[in-house]
Amino acid sequence: MEKEKEGAVPLDGNAAAGLLRELFVLDLTVASLTCEGCGAVATVAEVRVYGGPMGAIFRCGACDTAVLRLSRTPIGFSLDMRGARCLRVPTAQA
């Protein structure tokens, strides 16, 4: 068994439910994305989107890297962010 980090007790993902709820009720079109491919930073509203009723692929406007892939399935949503280095969501205080 791996030794616990100096007094830190790991919790399961449910412990972050409130934090996640705060994030995903926001307007993500104002969030900035950093492209893993070229390092360009743009808001989600500025990237190019290809898709249809089942989902969308969000591509970097500078290098065409697929930064986000969002799909709707019969059981929920799937979000793949492998092409994004960072997603920053501004808060009301920002």
N, CA, C and O atoms as CSV, one atom per row, in Angstrom:
chain,resi,resn,atom,element,x,y,z
A,1,MET,N,N,0.841,-1.181,0.000
A,1,MET,CA,C,0.000,0.000,0.000
A,1,MET,C,C,0.889,1.248,0.000
A,1,MET,O,O,1.859,1.328,0.754
A,2,GLU,N,N,0.556,2.196,-0.832
A,2,GLU,CA,C,1.326,3.430,-0.945
A,2,GLU,C,C,1.165,4.275,0.319
A,2,GLU,O,O,0.058,4.425,0.837
A,3,LYS,N,N,2.273,4.820,0.807
A,3,LYS,CA,C,2.249,5.652,2.007
A,3,LYS,C,C,1.491,6.956,1.730
A,3,LYS,O,O,1.697,7.591,0.695
A,4,GLU,N,N,0.618,7.349,2.659
A,4,GLU,CA,C,-0.137,8.603,2.528
A,4,GLU,C,C,0.818,9.783,2.579
A,4,GLU,O,O,1.794,9.757,3.329
A,5,LYS,N,N,0.552,10.810,1.797
A,5,LYS,CA,C,1.370,12.020,1.789
A,5,LYS,C,C,1.105,12.806,3.060
A,5,LYS,O,O,-0.039,13.171,3.333
A,6,GLU,N,N,2.113,13.063,3.818
A,6,GLU,CA,C,2.106,13.847,5.046
A,6,GLU,C,C,0.733,14.325,5.517
A,6,GLU,O,O,0.404,15.501,5.362
A,7,GLY,N,N,-0.049,13.449,6.074
A,7,GLY,CA,C,-1.322,13.817,6.655
A,7,GLY,C,C,-2.467,13.984,5.667
A,7,GLY,O,O,-3.611,14.165,6.082
A,8,ALA,N,N,-2.189,13.930,4.385
A,8,ALA,CA,C,-3.250,14.090,3.386
A,8,ALA,C,C,-4.030,12.786,3.270
A,8,ALA,O,O,-3.452,11.712,3.104
A,9,VAL,N,N,-5.322,12.897,3.359
A,9,VAL,CA,C,-6.187,11.732,3.228
A,9,VAL,C,C,-6.908,11.847,1.896
A,9,VAL,O,O,-7.666,12.796,1.693
A,10,PRO,N,N,-6.694,10.906,0.980
A,10,PRO,CA,C,-7.352,11.008,-0.322
A,10,PRO,C,C,-8.852,10.738,-0.205
A,10,PRO,O,O,-9.291,9.896,0.579
A,11,LEU,N,N,-9.614,11.467,-0.995
A,11,LEU,CA,C,-11.056,11.282,-1.062
A,11,LEU,C,C,-11.407,10.821,-2.463
A,11,LEU,O,O,-10.562,10.868,-3.357
A,12,ASP,N,N,-12.624,10.381,-2.669
A,12,ASP,CA,C,-13.023,10.041,-4.029
A,12,ASP,C,C,-13.532,11.289,-4.743
A,12,ASP,O,O,-13.653,12.352,-4.132
A,13,GLY,N,N,-13.827,11.163,-6.019
A,13,GLY,CA,C,-14.240,12.298,-6.838
A,13,GLY,C,C,-15.493,13.005,-6.359
A,13,GLY,O,O,-15.712,14.167,-6.702
A,14,ASN,N,N,-16.319,12.331,-5.573
A,14,ASN,CA,C,-17.535,12.964,-5.053
A,14,ASN,C,C,-17.217,14.173,-4.177
A,14,ASN,O,O,-18.045,15.073,-4.040
A,15,ALA,N,N,-16.031,14.199,-3.587
A,15,ALA,CA,C,-15.638,15.309,-2.730
A,15,ALA,C,C,-15.526,16.614,-3.516
A,15,ALA,O,O,-15.592,17.695,-2.931
A,16,ALA,N,N,-15.360,16.524,-4.824
A,16,ALA,CA,C,-15.231,17.713,-5.670
A,16,ALA,C,C,-16.541,18.078,-6.360
A,16,ALA,O,O,-16.543,18.921,-7.257
A,17,ALA,N,N,-17.646,17.469,-5.968
A,17,ALA,CA,C,-18.933,17.703,-6.646
A,17,ALA,C,C,-19.317,19.175,-6.659
A,17,ALA,O,O,-19.737,19.688,-7.696
A,18,GLY,N,N,-19.186,19.857,-5.545
A,18,GLY,CA,C,-19.551,21.271,-5.482
A,18,GLY,C,C,-18.686,22.117,-6.386
A,18,GLY,O,O,-19.188,22.992,-7.092
A,19,LEU,N,N,-17.386,21.862,-6.371
A,19,LEU,CA,C,-16.463,22.602,-7.226
A,19,LEU,C,C,-16.764,22.360,-8.700
A,19,LEU,O,O,-16.775,23.300,-9.494
A,20,LEU,N,N,-17.006,21.117,-9.065
A,20,LEU,CA,C,-17.335,20.798,-10.458
A,20,LEU,C,C,-18.656,21.443,-10.870
A,20,LEU,O,O,-18.785,21.912,-12.001
A,21,ARG,N,N,-19.624,21.472,-9.980
A,21,ARG,CA,C,-20.917,22.080,-10.289
A,21,ARG,C,C,-20.741,23.572,-10.574
A,21,ARG,O,O,-21.383,24.120,-11.470
A,22,GLU,N,N,-19.866,24.222,-9.804
A,22,GLU,CA,C,-19.590,25.642,-10.047
A,22,GLU,C,C,-19.002,25.865,-11.431
A,22,GLU,O,O,-19.374,26.811,-12.124
A,23,LEU,N,N,-18.091,25.000,-11.829
A,23,LEU,CA,C,-17.413,25.147,-13.120
A,23,LEU,C,C,-18.355,24.918,-14.287
A,23,LEU,O,O,-18.390,25.737,-15.206
A,24,PHE,N,N,-19.103,23.857,-14.285
A,24,PHE,CA,C,-19.847,23.467,-15.458
A,24,PHE,C,C,-21.220,24.113,-15.605
A,24,PHE,O,O,-21.974,23.722,-16.496
A,25,VAL,N,N,-21.572,25.075,-14.777
A,25,VAL,CA,C,-22.790,25.844,-15.003
A,25,VAL,C,C,-22.455,27.194,-15.621
A,25,VAL,O,O,-23.351,27.985,-15.913
A,26,LEU,N,N,-21.191,27.455,-15.819
A,26,LEU,CA,C,-20.741,28.717,-16.386
A,26,LEU,C,C,-20.822,28.702,-17.909
A,26,LEU,O,O,-20.922,27.642,-18.526
A,27,ASP,N,N,-20.778,29.885,-18.501
A,27,ASP,CA,C,-20.720,30.012,-19.954
A,27,ASP,C,C,-19.291,29.712,-20.395
A,27,ASP,O,O,-18.407,30.559,-20.262
A,28,LEU,N,N,-19.065,28.523,-20.912
A,28,LEU,CA,C,-17.710,28.124,-21.289
A,28,LEU,C,C,-17.215,28.789,-22.567
A,28,LEU,O,O,-16.039,28.647,-22.901
A,29,THR,N,N,-18.065,29.509,-23.291
A,29,THR,CA,C,-17.578,30.191,-24.498
A,29,THR,C,C,-16.618,31.319,-24.147
A,29,THR,O,O,-15.854,31.758,-25.007
A,30,VAL,N,N,-16.637,31.803,-22.900
A,30,VAL,CA,C,-15.711,32.858,-22.480
A,30,VAL,C,C,-14.425,32.293,-21.882
A,30,VAL,O,O,-13.503,33.046,-21.567
A,31,ALA,N,N,-14.361,30.987,-21.728
A,31,ALA,CA,C,-13.155,30.349,-21.200
A,31,ALA,C,C,-12.042,30.400,-22.238
A,31,ALA,O,O,-12.299,30.337,-23.440
A,32,SER,N,N,-10.807,30.515,-21.765
A,32,SER,CA,C,-9.688,30.511,-22.705
A,32,SER,C,C,-9.071,29.120,-22.765
A,32,SER,O,O,-8.917,28.438,-21.751
A,33,LEU,N,N,-8.730,28.728,-23.965
A,33,LEU,CA,C,-8.099,27.433,-24.233
A,33,LEU,C,C,-6.668,27.667,-24.686
A,33,LEU,O,O,-6.407,28.562,-25.489
A,34,THR,N,N,-5.747,26.870,-24.177
A,34,THR,CA,C,-4.377,26.891,-24.678
A,34,THR,C,C,-4.180,25.630,-25.496
A,34,THR,O,O,-4.346,24.522,-24.985
A,35,CYS,N,N,-3.829,25.790,-26.759
A,35,CYS,CA,C,-3.661,24.660,-27.669
A,35,CYS,C,C,-2.392,23.885,-27.331
A,35,CYS,O,O,-1.321,24.473,-27.175
A,36,GLU,N,N,-2.514,22.583,-27.221
A,36,GLU,CA,C,-1.359,21.722,-26.979
A,36,GLU,C,C,-0.443,21.684,-28.192
A,36,GLU,O,O,0.767,21.508,-28.052
A,37,GLY,N,N,-1.008,21.845,-29.374
A,37,GLY,CA,C,-0.216,21.760,-30.600
A,37,GLY,C,C,0.716,22.935,-30.834
A,37,GLY,O,O,1.882,22.748,-31.183
A,38,CYS,N,N,0.203,24.153,-30.642
A,38,CYS,CA,C,1.022,25.331,-30.979
A,38,CYS,C,C,1.149,26.344,-29.851
A,38,CYS,O,O,1.929,27.290,-29.961
A,39,GLY,N,N,0.396,26.163,-28.766
A,39,GLY,CA,C,0.478,27.079,-27.646
A,39,GLY,C,C,-0.387,28.321,-27.776
A,39,GLY,O,O,-0.382,29.170,-26.885
A,40,ALA,N,N,-1.130,28.441,-28.871
A,40,ALA,CA,C,-2.008,29.605,-29.055
A,40,ALA,C,C,-3.087,29.611,-27.975
A,40,ALA,O,O,-3.563,28.558,-27.552
A,41,VAL,N,N,-3.464,30.802,-27.539
A,41,VAL,CA,C,-4.519,30.965,-26.540
A,41,VAL,C,C,-5.681,31.702,-27.194
A,41,VAL,O,O,-5.489,32.747,-27.816
A,42,ALA,N,N,-6.880,31.157,-27.053
A,42,ALA,CA,C,-8.089,31.781,-27.605
A,42,ALA,C,C,-9.266,31.383,-26.735
A,42,ALA,O,O,-9.213,30.370,-26.038
A,43,THR,N,N,-10.321,32.169,-26.770
A,43,THR,CA,C,-11.521,31.766,-26.049
A,43,THR,C,C,-12.209,30.647,-26.832
A,43,THR,O,O,-11.982,30.478,-28.030
A,44,VAL,N,N,-13.037,29.900,-26.143
A,44,VAL,CA,C,-13.787,28.829,-26.808
A,44,VAL,C,C,-14.634,29.416,-27.935
A,44,VAL,O,O,-14.820,28.777,-28.971
A,45,ALA,N,N,-15.146,30.624,-27.739
A,45,ALA,CA,C,-15.962,31.276,-28.767
A,45,ALA,C,C,-15.172,31.562,-30.041
A,45,ALA,O,O,-15.763,31.700,-31.111
A,46,GLU,N,N,-13.853,31.652,-29.943
A,46,GLU,CA,C,-13.022,31.990,-31.098
A,46,GLU,C,C,-12.509,30.788,-31.891
A,46,GLU,O,O,-12.040,30.957,-33.016
A,47,VAL,N,N,-12.585,29.585,-31.333
A,47,VAL,CA,C,-12.084,28.416,-32.055
A,47,VAL,C,C,-13.086,27.990,-33.115
A,47,VAL,O,O,-14.250,28.391,-33.073
A,48,ARG,N,N,-12.640,27.185,-34.058
A,48,ARG,CA,C,-13.536,26.686,-35.120
A,48,ARG,C,C,-14.201,25.405,-34.644
A,48,ARG,O,O,-13.552,24.543,-34.050
A,49,VAL,N,N,-15.487,25.284,-34.903
A,49,VAL,CA,C,-16.246,24.117,-34.453
A,49,VAL,C,C,-16.860,23.406,-35.645
A,49,VAL,O,O,-17.472,24.027,-36.514
A,50,TYR,N,N,-16.684,22.091,-35.669
A,50,TYR,CA,C,-17.287,21.241,-36.695
A,50,TYR,C,C,-18.145,20.224,-35.968
A,50,TYR,O,O,-17.717,19.679,-34.950
A,51,GLY,N,N,-19.342,19.955,-36.463
A,51,GLY,CA,C,-20.146,18.958,-35.798
A,51,GLY,C,C,-21.578,18.960,-36.227
A,51,GLY,O,O,-21.963,19.560,-37.231
A,52,GLY,N,N,-22.357,18.266,-35.430
A,52,GLY,CA,C,-23.777,18.109,-35.701
A,52,GLY,C,C,-24.494,17.739,-34.433
A,52,GLY,O,O,-24.014,18.027,-33.336
A,53,PRO,N,N,-25.644,17.099,-34.568
A,53,PRO,CA,C,-26.482,16.789,-33.408
A,53,PRO,C,C,-25.802,15.899,-32.355
A,53,PRO,O,O,-26.112,16.006,-31.169
A,54,MET,N,N,-24.892,15.035,-32.772
A,54,MET,CA,C,-24.259,14.120,-31.820
A,54,MET,C,C,-23.092,14.747,-31.077
A,54,MET,O,O,-22.705,14.253,-30.018
A,55,GLY,N,N,-22.525,15.818,-31.600
A,55,GLY,CA,C,-21.387,16.396,-30.911
A,55,GLY,C,C,-20.623,17.375,-31.775
A,55,GLY,O,O,-21.074,17.775,-32.849
A,56,ALA,N,N,-19.447,17.753,-31.277
A,56,ALA,CA,C,-18.658,18.759,-31.971
A,56,ALA,C,C,-17.168,18.537,-31.731
A,56,ALA,O,O,-16.752,18.005,-30.702
A,57,ILE,N,N,-16.391,18.959,-32.708
A,57,ILE,CA,C,-14.937,18.988,-32.586
A,57,ILE,C,C,-14.534,20.450,-32.640
A,57,ILE,O,O,-14.880,21.160,-33.584
A,58,PHE,N,N,-13.804,20.900,-31.634
A,58,PHE,CA,C,-13.341,22.279,-31.528
A,58,PHE,C,C,-11.876,22.301,-31.958
A,58,PHE,O,O,-11.049,21.603,-31.372
A,59,ARG,N,N,-11.549,23.104,-32.986
A,59,ARG,CA,C,-10.190,23.119,-33.522
A,59,ARG,C,C,-9.535,24.475,-33.332
A,59,ARG,O,O,-10.182,25.517,-33.437
A,60,CYS,N,N,-8.240,24.441,-33.051
A,60,CYS,CA,C,-7.447,25.655,-32.904
A,60,CYS,C,C,-7.462,26.436,-34.210
A,60,CYS,O,O,-7.260,25.862,-35.279
A,61,GLY,N,N,-7.699,27.737,-34.130
A,61,GLY,CA,C,-7.722,28.579,-35.314
A,61,GLY,C,C,-6.342,28.811,-35.893
A,61,GLY,O,O,-6.220,29.180,-37.061
A,62,ALA,N,N,-5.290,28.601,-35.095
A,62,ALA,CA,C,-3.926,28.845,-35.562
A,62,ALA,C,C,-3.307,27.627,-36.253
A,62,ALA,O,O,-2.638,27.764,-37.277
A,63,CYS,N,N,-3.538,26.417,-35.679
A,63,CYS,CA,C,-2.840,25.242,-36.242
A,63,CYS,C,C,-3.755,24.073,-36.576
A,63,CYS,O,O,-3.281,23.053,-37.074
A,64,ASP,N,N,-5.048,24.193,-36.318
A,64,ASP,CA,C,-6.047,23.168,-36.641
A,64,ASP,C,C,-6.019,21.946,-35.723
A,64,ASP,O,O,-6.675,20.950,-36.030
A,65,THR,N,N,-5.287,21.985,-34.615
A,65,THR,CA,C,-5.313,20.880,-33.653
A,65,THR,C,C,-6.716,20.754,-33.064
A,65,THR,O,O,-7.348,21.762,-32.750
A,66,ALA,N,N,-7.200,19.536,-32.915
A,66,ALA,CA,C,-8.484,19.309,-32.245
A,66,ALA,C,C,-8.254,19.492,-30.747
A,66,ALA,O,O,-7.673,18.623,-30.097
A,67,VAL,N,N,-8.709,20.627,-30.195
A,67,VAL,CA,C,-8.466,20.934,-28.792
A,67,VAL,C,C,-9.524,20.342,-27.865
A,67,VAL,O,O,-9.223,19.994,-26.723
A,68,LEU,N,N,-10.751,20.226,-28.343
A,68,LEU,CA,C,-11.835,19.614,-27.572
A,68,LEU,C,C,-12.680,18.748,-28.487
A,68,LEU,O,O,-12.859,19.052,-29.666
A,69,ARG,N,N,-13.194,17.666,-27.925
A,69,ARG,CA,C,-14.168,16.831,-28.618
A,69,ARG,C,C,-15.305,16.603,-27.632
A,69,ARG,O,O,-15.095,16.067,-26.544
A,70,LEU,N,N,-16.500,17.009,-28.012
A,70,LEU,CA,C,-17.666,16.880,-27.144
A,70,LEU,C,C,-18.715,16.070,-27.876
A,70,LEU,O,O,-19.103,16.409,-28.994
A,71,SER,N,N,-19.174,15.001,-27.249
A,71,SER,CA,C,-20.204,14.190,-27.897
A,71,SER,C,C,-21.310,13.851,-26.909
A,71,SER,O,O,-21.095,13.727,-25.703
A,72,ARG,N,N,-22.493,13.708,-27.472
A,72,ARG,CA,C,-23.672,13.317,-26.695
A,72,ARG,C,C,-23.968,11.865,-27.037
A,72,ARG,O,O,-24.048,11.498,-28.210
A,73,THR,N,N,-24.131,11.046,-26.012
A,73,THR,CA,C,-24.466,9.637,-26.204
A,73,THR,C,C,-25.802,9.371,-25.537
A,73,THR,O,O,-26.323,10.241,-24.839
A,74,PRO,N,N,-26.360,8.206,-25.733
A,74,PRO,CA,C,-27.632,7.906,-25.066
A,74,PRO,C,C,-27.549,7.950,-23.533
A,74,PRO,O,O,-28.566,8.132,-22.863
A,75,ILE,N,N,-26.352,7.785,-22.986
A,75,ILE,CA,C,-26.236,7.769,-21.523
A,75,ILE,C,C,-25.604,9.034,-20.930
A,75,ILE,O,O,-25.474,9.135,-19.711
A,76,GLY,N,N,-25.212,9.993,-21.766
A,76,GLY,CA,C,-24.631,11.222,-21.230
A,76,GLY,C,C,-23.708,11.910,-22.226
A,76,GLY,O,O,-23.833,11.731,-23.437
A,77,PHE,N,N,-22.792,12.688,-21.704
A,77,PHE,CA,C,-21.854,13.441,-22.525
A,77,PHE,C,C,-20.441,12.910,-22.339
A,77,PHE,O,O,-20.107,12.338,-21.301
A,78,SER,N,N,-19.625,13.106,-23.352
A,78,SER,CA,C,-18.210,12.754,-23.286
A,78,SER,C,C,-17.410,13.973,-23.718
A,78,SER,O,O,-17.680,14.549,-24.772
A,79,LEU,N,N,-16.431,14.370,-22.916
A,79,LEU,CA,C,-15.579,15.511,-23.227
A,79,LEU,C,C,-14.129,15.044,-23.251
A,79,LEU,O,O,-13.605,14.585,-22.236
A,80,ASP,N,N,-13.488,15.161,-24.397
A,80,ASP,CA,C,-12.087,14.781,-24.578
A,80,ASP,C,C,-11.290,16.063,-24.778
A,80,ASP,O,O,-11.531,16.804,-25.732
A,81,MET,N,N,-10.348,16.324,-23.890
A,81,MET,CA,C,-9.578,17.567,-23.945
A,81,MET,C,C,-8.100,17.310,-24.233
A,81,MET,O,O,-7.257,18.126,-23.860
A,82,ARG,N,N,-7.767,16.205,-24.883
A,82,ARG,CA,C,-6.358,15.873,-25.123
A,82,ARG,C,C,-5.601,16.929,-25.903
A,82,ARG,O,O,-4.383,17.028,-25.753
A,83,GLY,N,N,-6.260,17.714,-26.721
A,83,GLY,CA,C,-5.576,18.728,-27.516
A,83,GLY,C,C,-5.436,20.076,-26.832
A,83,GLY,O,O,-4.857,21.007,-27.392
A,84,ALA,N,N,-5.966,20.180,-25.620
A,84,ALA,CA,C,-5.893,21.445,-24.881
A,84,ALA,C,C,-4.886,21.320,-23.748
A,84,ALA,O,O,-4.966,20.396,-22.939
A,85,ARG,N,N,-3.955,22.233,-23.692
A,85,ARG,CA,C,-2.995,22.254,-22.591
A,85,ARG,C,C,-3.656,22.766,-21.326
A,85,ARG,O,O,-3.350,22.312,-20.223
A,86,CYS,N,N,-4.567,23.715,-21.494
A,86,CYS,CA,C,-5.193,24.356,-20.338
A,86,CYS,C,C,-6.540,24.956,-20.743
A,86,CYS,O,O,-6.689,25.466,-21.853
A,87,LEU,N,N,-7.500,24.894,-19.853
A,87,LEU,CA,C,-8.787,25.560,-20.011
A,87,LEU,C,C,-8.971,26.446,-18.798
A,87,LEU,O,O,-9.034,25.945,-17.675
A,88,ARG,N,N,-9.060,27.758,-18.996
A,88,ARG,CA,C,-9.208,28.703,-17.883
A,88,ARG,C,C,-10.584,29.372,-17.989
A,88,ARG,O,O,-10.926,29.982,-19.001
A,89,VAL,N,N,-11.349,29.235,-16.917
A,89,VAL,CA,C,-12.700,29.785,-16.877
A,89,VAL,C,C,-12.697,30.985,-15.938
A,89,VAL,O,O,-12.395,30.842,-14.753
A,90,PRO,N,N,-13.031,32.165,-16.453
A,90,PRO,CA,C,-13.052,33.340,-15.574
A,90,PRO,C,C,-14.230,33.260,-14.606
A,90,PRO,O,O,-15.295,32.738,-14.936
A,91,THR,N,N,-14.012,33.788,-13.413
A,91,THR,CA,C,-15.090,33.851,-12.431
A,91,THR,C,C,-15.708,35.233,-12.486
A,91,THR,O,O,-15.185,36.122,-13.159
A,92,ALA,N,N,-16.801,35.419,-11.796
A,92,ALA,CA,C,-17.478,36.716,-11.790
A,92,ALA,C,C,-16.576,37.809,-11.250
A,92,ALA,O,O,-16.732,38.971,-11.624
A,93,GLN,N,N,-15.632,37.467,-10.376
A,93,GLN,CA,C,-14.721,38.451,-9.813
A,93,GLN,C,C,-13.616,38.849,-10.771
A,93,GLN,O,O,-12.982,39.888,-10.582
A,94,ALA,N,N,-13.368,38.041,-11.801
A,94,ALA,CA,C,-12.245,38.304,-12.716
A,94,ALA,C,C,-12.531,39.454,-13.661
A,94,ALA,O,O,-11.687,39.797,-14.489
